[in-house]
Amino acid sequence: MTNTNATNLRKNLFEYLNSAIDFNDVINVNTKKGNAVIISEAEYNSLVETLYLTSIPGMKDRLDEGIDATVDDCVNFEW
C-alpha cells in the first residue's frame, strides 16, 4: 500500500494510476476530511466478485471445500 496526500497525488497522478494498474498497488490518499483509496479496475472487480460469492448462502463453505479438494476428489465432467 502506498500512502500519499492530495497535493502529491495531483503532482504525480499518472504515476500513481500506473502503479495501481500495473502492480495492483493500493493508493491511500490522506486529506483533511479523511482518506480515499485508489485501486485498479481489476482489483475492484475482484472485490465485487468476492463479495457476491460470499453473499450466497453456503457458498463460502463450498469454496473452502473446493480449495481443500484433491484431484482424486474430482469427478470427470463431459459435455
Contact map, one row per residue, 1 for C-alpha under 8 A:
1110000000000000000000001111000000000000000000000000000000000000000000000000000
1111000000000000000000001111000000000000000000000000000000000000000000000000000
1111100000000000000000000011110000000000000000000000000000000000000000000000000
0111110110000000000000000011110000000000000000000000000000000000000000000000000
0011111110000000000000000000111000000000000000000000000000000000000000000000000
0001111111000000000000000000111000000000000000000000000000000000000000000000000
0000111111100000000000000000000000000000000000000000000000000000000000000000000
0001111111110000000000000000000000000000000000000000000000000000000000000000000
0001111111111001000000000000100000000000000000000000000000000000000000000000000
0000011111111000000000000000000000000000000000000000000000000000000000000000000
0000001111111000000000000000000000000000000000000000000000000000000000000000000
0000000111111111000000000000000000000000000000000000000000000000000000000000000
0000000011111111100000000000000000000000000000000000000000000000000000000000000
0000000000011111110000000000000000000000000000000000000000000000000000000000000
0000000000011111111000000000000000000000000000000000000000000000000000000000000
0000000010011111111100000010000000000000000000000000000000000000000000000000000
0000000000001111111110000000000000000101000000000000000000000000000000000000000
0000000000000111111111100000000000000000000000000000000000000000000000000000000
0000000000000011111111111000000000000000000000000000000000000000000000000000000
0000000000000001111111111110000000000111000000000000000000000000000000000000000
0000000000000000111111111000000000000011110000000000000000000000000000000000000
0000000000000000011111111000000000000000000000000000000000000000000000000000000
0000000000000000011111111000000000000000000000000000000000000000000000000000000
0000000000000000001111111100000000000011001000000000000000000000000000000000000
1100000000000000001111111110000000000011000000000000000000000000000000000000000
1100000000000000000100011111000000001111000000000000000000000000000000000000000
1111000000000001000100001111100000001110000000000000000000000000000000000000000
1111000000000000000000000111110000111100000000000000000000000000000000000000000
0011110010000000000000000011111000111100000000000000000000000000000000000000000
0011110000000000000000000001111101110000000000000000000000000000000000000000000
0000110000000000000000000000111111110000000000000000000000000000000000000000000
0000000000000000000000000000011111000000000000000000000000000000000000000000000
0000000000000000000000000000001111100000000000000000000000000000000000000000000
0000000000000000000000000000011111110000000000000000000000000000000000000000000
0000000000000000000000000001111011111000000000000000000000000000000000000000000
0000000000000000000000000001111001111100000000000000000000000000000000000000000
0000000000000000000000000111100000111110000000000000000000000000000000000000000
0000000000000000100100000111100000011111000000000000000000000000000000000000000
0000000000000000000110011110000000001111101100000000000000000000000000000000000
0000000000000000100110011100000000000111111100000000000000000000000000000000000
0000000000000000000010000000000000000011111110000000000000000000000000000000000
0000000000000000000010000000000000000001111111000000000000000000000000000000000
0000000000000000000000010000000000000011111111100000000000000000000000000000000
0000000000000000000000000000000000000011111111110000000000000000000000000000000
0000000000000000000000000000000000000000111111111000000000000000000000000000000
0000000000000000000000000000000000000000011111111100000000000000000000000000000
0000000000000000000000000000000000000000001111111110000000000000000000000000000
0000000000000000000000000000000000000000000111111111000000000000000000000000000
0000000000000000000000000000000000000000000011111111100000000000000000000000000
0000000000000000000000000000000000000000000001111111110000000000000000000000000
0000000000000000000000000000000000000000000000111111111000000000000000000000000
0000000000000000000000000000000000000000000000011111111100000000000000000000000
0000000000000000000000000000000000000000000000001111111100110000000000000000000
0000000000000000000000000000000000000000000000000111111110110000000000000000000
0000000000000000000000000000000000000000000000000011111110100000000000000000000
0000000000000000000000000000000000000000000000000001111111110000000000000000000
0000000000000000000000000000000000000000000000000000011111110000000000000000000
0000000000000000000000000000000000000000000000000000000111111100000000000000000
0000000000000000000000000000000000000000000000000000111111111110000000000000000
0000000000000000000000000000000000000000000000000000110111111111000000000000000
0000000000000000000000000000000000000000000000000000000001111111100000000000000
0000000000000000000000000000000000000000000000000000000001111111110000000000000
0000000000000000000000000000000000000000000000000000000000111111111000000000000
0000000000000000000000000000000000000000000000000000000000011111111100000000000
0000000000000000000000000000000000000000000000000000000000001111111110000000000
0000000000000000000000000000000000000000000000000000000000000111111110000000000
0000000000000000000000000000000000000000000000000000000000000011111110000000000
0000000000000000000000000000000000000000000000000000000000000001111111000000000
0000000000000000000000000000000000000000000000000000000000000000111111111100000
0000000000000000000000000000000000000000000000000000000000000000000111111100000
0000000000000000000000000000000000000000000000000000000000000000000011111100000
0000000000000000000000000000000000000000000000000000000000000000000011111110000
0000000000000000000000000000000000000000000000000000000000000000000011111110000
0000000000000000000000000000000000000000000000000000000000000000000011111111000
0000000000000000000000000000000000000000000000000000000000000000000000011111100
0000000000000000000000000000000000000000000000000000000000000000000000000111110
0000000000000000000000000000000000000000000000000000000000000000000000000011111
0000000000000000000000000000000000000000000000000000000000000000000000000001111
0000000000000000000000000000000000000000000000000000000000000000000000000000111
